[in-house]
């Protein structure tokens, strides 16, 4: 009887050890893992080749200059309006290069034409000018700058000044129609000049500037948007001819 009492605690301890070992074993699986290969270890150079995730570089807006030129002029029966924005990028110190586009519209209302008999006829006419160009600008000192701009402009015009304007009359109704020749011209220009930015901003330009069209004497200056003498004065966003 004493031996039995001594065996009971021993059996109890053995049972606890057995249950503990069973708890450490993984659960049974119906599909034992057949892959006994050792996972690939990174090579000696993998840590050097891994670059990680690089943040995208932000555009530095301080390197840009913007000149939102526009024209707006009304006089009598004529209206002249348009836009010519230019954007440049700082490529080296004070040197900027860039480009822009141009669209100009000029309209005439009730222009009078006189025939050989002295009778006056009235008609409307308009000009459309569009194109673009490139430029290089160097900021010299505190708003002072020099600039070279090359542009090519295409013009579609009612030739009211140099064309052969005719008048046709309906003999039945007595109504008339003024026939104005329509022409198209593509005219390049190369403007070289200097100016001063009236704004304190280094990115936006509101300049006063004087330029000369170097190609004035070798292109069709009669139909150019610039004066026939080649000189162009710009104040702010408006070209003064």
FIZAGU-857769 format. One record per residue (C-alpha): x, y, z. Coordinates in nm, 2 decimals, decimal comma, padded with zeros to 4 digits. Each point is the difference from the previous one (the first is absolute). Layout:
% FIZAGU-857769
@c1:X; c2:Y; c3:Z .
...
% end
This chain:
% FIZAGU-857769
@c1:00,00; c2:00,00; c3:00,00 .
@c1:00,28; c2:00,24; c3:00,08 .
@c1:00,16; c2:-00,08; c3:-00,34 .
@c1:-00,32; c2:00,08; c3:-00,18 .
@c1:-00,02; c2:00,34; c3:00,18 .
@c1:00,36; c2:00,07; c3:-00,11 .
@c1:-00,07; c2:-00,08; c3:-00,36 .
@c1:-00,30; c2:00,22; c3:-00,04 .
@c1:00,19; c2:00,33; c3:00,02 .
@c1:00,26; c2:-00,13; c3:-00,24 .
@c1:-00,26; c2:-00,10; c3:-00,26 .
@c1:-00,16; c2:00,34; c3:00,04 .
@c1:00,33; c2:00,18; c3:-00,08 .
@c1:00,06; c2:-00,22; c3:-00,30 .
@c1:-00,34; c2:00,08; c3:-00,14 .
@c1:00,07; c2:00,38; c3:00,03 .
@c1:00,32; c2:-00,04; c3:-00,19 .
@c1:-00,17; c2:-00,20; c3:-00,28 .
@c1:-00,28; c2:00,26; c3:-00,05 .
@c1:00,26; c2:00,28; c3:-00,01 .
@c1:00,19; c2:-00,17; c3:-00,28 .
@c1:-00,32; c2:-00,06; c3:-00,20 .
@c1:-00,09; c2:00,37; c3:00,02 .
@c1:00,33; c2:00,10; c3:-00,15 .
@c1:-00,05; c2:-00,22; c3:-00,31 .
@c1:-00,16; c2:00,16; c3:-00,31 .
@c1:-00,35; c2:-00,10; c3:-00,09 .
@c1:-00,04; c2:-00,30; c3:-00,23 .
@c1:-00,03; c2:00,07; c3:-00,38 .
@c1:-00,15; c2:-00,20; c3:-00,28 .
@c1:00,26; c2:00,14; c3:-00,24 .
@c1:00,34; c2:-00,01; c3:00,15 .
@c1:00,25; c2:00,25; c3:-00,13 .
@c1:00,22; c2:-00,17; c3:-00,26 .
@c1:00,23; c2:00,30; c3:-00,06 .
@c1:00,30; c2:-00,06; c3:00,21 .
@c1:00,22; c2:00,25; c3:-00,18 .
@c1:00,16; c2:00,28; c3:00,20 .
@c1:-00,14; c2:00,35; c3:-00,08 .
@c1:00,23; c2:00,20; c3:-00,23 .
@c1:00,22; c2:00,24; c3:00,19 .
@c1:00,07; c2:00,35; c3:-00,14 .
@c1:00,34; c2:00,02; c3:-00,18 .
@c1:00,28; c2:00,21; c3:00,12 .
@c1:-00,08; c2:00,28; c3:-00,25 .
@c1:-00,38; c2:00,01; c3:00,04 .
@c1:00,01; c2:00,25; c3:00,28 .
@c1:00,21; c2:00,23; c3:-00,22 .
@c1:-00,23; c2:-00,04; c3:-00,31 .
@c1:-00,32; c2:00,08; c3:00,20 .
@c1:-00,08; c2:00,37; c3:-00,05 .
@c1:-00,32; c2:00,02; c3:00,19 .
@c1:-00,28; c2:00,23; c3:-00,08 .
@c1:00,11; c2:00,34; c3:-00,13 .
@c1:-00,22; c2:00,31; c3:00,05 .
@c1:-00,11; c2:00,18; c3:-00,31 .
@c1:00,18; c2:00,33; c3:-00,06 .
@c1:-00,22; c2:00,30; c3:00,02 .
@c1:00,01; c2:00,27; c3:-00,28 .
@c1:00,19; c2:00,31; c3:00,12 .
@c1:-00,24; c2:00,28; c3:-00,10 .
@c1:00,26; c2:00,26; c3:00,09 .
@c1:00,19; c2:-00,09; c3:-00,31 .
@c1:-00,28; c2:00,11; c3:-00,23 .
@c1:-00,09; c2:00,35; c3:-00,14 .
@c1:-00,34; c2:00,07; c3:-00,14 .
@c1:-00,10; c2:00,30; c3:-00,22 .
@c1:-00,38; c2:-00,02; c3:-00,08 .
@c1:00,00; c2:00,26; c3:-00,28 .
@c1:-00,33; c2:00,11; c3:-00,14 .
@c1:-00,13; c2:00,27; c3:-00,23 .
@c1:-00,33; c2:00,19; c3:00,03 .
@c1:-00,06; c2:00,32; c3:-00,20 .
@c1:-00,32; c2:00,17; c3:-00,12 .
@c1:00,00; c2:00,30; c3:-00,23 .
@c1:-00,30; c2:00,11; c3:-00,20 .
@c1:-00,13; c2:-00,29; c3:-00,21 .
@c1:00,31; c2:-00,22; c3:00,07 .
@c1:00,07; c2:-00,25; c3:00,28 .
@c1:00,33; c2:-00,17; c3:00,06 .
@c1:00,05; c2:-00,27; c3:00,26 .
@c1:00,21; c2:-00,31; c3:00,06 .
@c1:00,22; c2:-00,20; c3:00,23 .
@c1:00,37; c2:-00,10; c3:-00,02 .
@c1:00,11; c2:-00,17; c3:00,32 .
@c1:00,37; c2:-00,10; c3:00,03 .
@c1:00,16; c2:-00,23; c3:00,26 .
@c1:00,37; c2:-00,04; c3:00,06 .
@c1:00,22; c2:-00,23; c3:00,21 .
@c1:00,32; c2:00,09; c3:00,18 .
@c1:00,28; c2:-00,21; c3:-00,16 .
@c1:00,30; c2:00,17; c3:00,14 .
@c1:00,03; c2:00,29; c3:00,25 .
@c1:-00,19; c2:00,29; c3:-00,15 .
@c1:-00,06; c2:-00,17; c3:-00,34 .
@c1:-00,35; c2:-00,11; c3:-00,09 .
@c1:-00,13; c2:-00,18; c3:-00,31 .
@c1:-00,35; c2:-00,07; c3:-00,09 .
@c1:-00,28; c2:00,05; c3:-00,25 .
@c1:-00,36; c2:00,10; c3:-00,05 .
@c1:-00,30; c2:00,03; c3:-00,23 .
@c1:-00,18; c2:00,29; c3:-00,15 .
@c1:-00,36; c2:00,07; c3:-00,12 .
@c1:-00,11; c2:00,35; c3:-00,11 .
@c1:-00,33; c2:00,12; c3:-00,15 .
@c1:-00,07; c2:00,33; c3:-00,17 .
@c1:-00,35; c2:00,09; c3:-00,11 .
@c1:-00,13; c2:00,29; c3:-00,20 .
@c1:-00,37; c2:00,10; c3:00,00 .
@c1:-00,16; c2:00,21; c3:-00,28 .
@c1:00,30; c2:00,09; c3:-00,20 .
@c1:-00,08; c2:00,25; c3:-00,28 .
@c1:00,12; c2:-00,07; c3:-00,36 .
@c1:-00,05; c2:00,26; c3:-00,27 .
@c1:-00,04; c2:-00,09; c3:-00,37 .
@c1:00,09; c2:00,20; c3:-00,30 .
@c1:-00,33; c2:00,19; c3:00,00 .
@c1:00,06; c2:00,11; c3:00,36 .
@c1:-00,26; c2:-00,23; c3:00,15 .
@c1:00,09; c2:-00,15; c3:00,34 .
@c1:-00,06; c2:-00,37; c3:00,09 .
@c1:00,04; c2:-00,15; c3:00,34 .
@c1:00,13; c2:-00,35; c3:00,11 .
@c1:00,16; c2:-00,19; c3:00,29 .
@c1:00,35; c2:-00,15; c3:00,00 .
@c1:00,22; c2:-00,19; c3:00,24 .
@c1:00,36; c2:-00,14; c3:00,05 .
@c1:00,09; c2:-00,32; c3:00,18 .
@c1:00,36; c2:-00,05; c3:00,11 .
@c1:00,14; c2:-00,31; c3:00,17 .
@c1:00,33; c2:-00,17; c3:00,06 .
@c1:00,27; c2:-00,02; c3:00,26 .
@c1:00,37; c2:00,03; c3:00,07 .
@c1:00,30; c2:-00,05; c3:00,23 .
@c1:00,21; c2:00,24; c3:00,20 .
@c1:00,31; c2:00,03; c3:00,21 .
@c1:00,02; c2:00,26; c3:00,28 .
@c1:00,28; c2:00,10; c3:00,23 .
@c1:-00,08; c2:00,19; c3:00,32 .
@c1:00,28; c2:00,25; c3:00,05 .
@c1:-00,07; c2:00,18; c3:00,33 .
@c1:-00,31; c2:00,09; c3:00,21 .
@c1:-00,27; c2:-00,03; c3:-00,26 .
@c1:00,22; c2:00,09; c3:-00,30 .
@c1:00,01; c2:-00,26; c3:-00,27 .
@c1:00,10; c2:-00,06; c3:-00,37 .
@c1:-00,20; c2:-00,23; c3:-00,22 .
@c1:00,00; c2:-00,16; c3:-00,35 .
@c1:-00,33; c2:-00,14; c3:-00,13 .
@c1:-00,06; c2:-00,18; c3:-00,33 .
@c1:-00,35; c2:-00,07; c3:-00,11 .
@c1:-00,20; c2:-00,10; c3:-00,31 .
@c1:-00,35; c2:00,13; c3:-00,04 .
@c1:-00,26; c2:-00,10; c3:-00,26 .
@c1:-00,26; c2:00,26; c3:-00,10 .
@c1:-00,34; c2:-00,04; c3:-00,17 .
@c1:-00,12; c2:00,35; c3:-00,11 .
@c1:-00,26; c2:00,19; c3:-00,19 .
@c1:00,23; c2:00,21; c3:-00,21 .
@c1:-00,18; c2:00,33; c3:00,04 .
@c1:00,31; c2:00,22; c3:-00,06 .
@c1:00,19; c2:-00,16; c3:-00,29 .
@c1:-00,25; c2:-00,23; c3:-00,16 .
@c1:-00,23; c2:00,06; c3:-00,29 .
@c1:-00,33; c2:00,07; c3:00,18 .
@c1:-00,30; c2:-00,02; c3:-00,23 .
@c1:-00,37; c2:00,06; c3:00,03 .
@c1:-00,28; c2:-00,21; c3:-00,16 .
@c1:-00,35; c2:00,14; c3:-00,02 .
@c1:-00,32; c2:-00,20; c3:-00,05 .
@c1:-00,19; c2:00,18; c3:-00,27 .
@c1:-00,34; c2:-00,13; c3:00,12 .
@c1:00,02; c2:00,09; c3:00,37 .
@c1:00,27; c2:00,27; c3:-00,02 .
@c1:00,19; c2:-00,16; c3:00,29 .
@c1:00,37; c2:-00,02; c3:-00,02 .
@c1:00,28; c2:-00,22; c3:00,12 .
@c1:00,36; c2:00,11; c3:00,07 .
@c1:00,25; c2:-00,27; c3:-00,12 .
@c1:00,33; c2:00,01; c3:00,20 .
@c1:00,28; c2:-00,23; c3:-00,10 .
@c1:00,11; c2:-00,23; c3:00,28 .
@c1:00,37; c2:-00,08; c3:00,02 .
@c1:00,23; c2:-00,21; c3:00,22 .
@c1:00,36; c2:00,09; c3:00,11 .
@c1:00,26; c2:-00,18; c3:00,21 .
@c1:00,24; c2:00,26; c3:00,15 .
@c1:00,30; c2:-00,07; c3:00,22 .
@c1:00,14; c2:00,25; c3:00,24 .
@c1:00,32; c2:00,02; c3:00,21 .
@c1:-00,03; c2:00,26; c3:00,28 .
@c1:00,31; c2:00,10; c3:00,20 .
@c1:-00,03; c2:00,25; c3:00,28 .
@c1:00,03; c2:00,09; c3:00,36 .
@c1:-00,25; c2:00,09; c3:00,28 .
@c1:-00,09; c2:00,04; c3:00,36 .
@c1:-00,24; c2:-00,20; c3:00,20 .
@c1:-00,24; c2:00,24; c3:00,18 .
@c1:-00,10; c2:-00,27; c3:00,25 .
@c1:00,20; c2:-00,10; c3:00,30 .
@c1:-00,07; c2:-00,37; c3:-00,07 .
@c1:00,28; c2:-00,20; c3:-00,15 .
@c1:-00,25; c2:-00,24; c3:-00,16 .
@c1:-00,26; c2:00,22; c3:-00,16 .
@c1:00,09; c2:00,27; c3:-00,25 .
@c1:-00,17; c2:00,33; c3:-00,07 .
@c1:00,27; c2:00,16; c3:-00,21 .
@c1:00,07; c2:00,32; c3:-00,17 .
@c1:00,21; c2:-00,10; c3:-00,30 .
@c1:00,15; c2:00,13; c3:-00,33 .
@c1:00,08; c2:-00,25; c3:-00,28 .
@c1:00,10; c2:00,00; c3:-00,36 .
@c1:-00,12; c2:-00,25; c3:-00,26 .
@c1:00,33; c2:-00,11; c3:-00,17 .
@c1:-00,20; c2:-00,17; c3:-00,28 .
@c1:-00,20; c2:00,32; c3:-00,08 .
@c1:00,17; c2:00,07; c3:-00,33 .
@c1:00,01; c2:-00,36; c3:-00,13 .
@c1:-00,37; c2:-00,10; c3:00,06 .
@c1:-00,33; c2:00,13; c3:-00,11 .
@c1:-00,02; c2:00,29; c3:00,24 .
@c1:-00,31; c2:00,14; c3:-00,16 .
@c1:-00,20; c2:-00,28; c3:00,15 .
@c1:00,20; c2:-00,04; c3:00,32 .
@c1:-00,16; c2:00,07; c3:00,34 .
@c1:00,30; c2:00,21; c3:00,09 .
@c1:00,07; c2:00,36; c3:-00,13 .
@c1:00,16; c2:00,03; c3:-00,34 .
@c1:00,30; c2:00,18; c3:00,15 .
@c1:00,08; c2:-00,31; c3:00,21 .
@c1:-00,01; c2:00,16; c3:00,35 .
@c1:-00,24; c2:-00,14; c3:00,26 .
@c1:-00,08; c2:00,16; c3:00,34 .
@c1:-00,17; c2:-00,22; c3:00,26 .
@c1:-00,16; c2:00,13; c3:00,31 .
@c1:-00,12; c2:-00,26; c3:00,25 .
@c1:-00,22; c2:-00,25; c3:-00,19 .
@c1:-00,07; c2:00,23; c3:-00,29 .
@c1:00,21; c2:00,06; c3:-00,31 .
@c1:00,01; c2:00,37; c3:-00,09 .
@c1:00,07; c2:00,06; c3:-00,37 .
% end
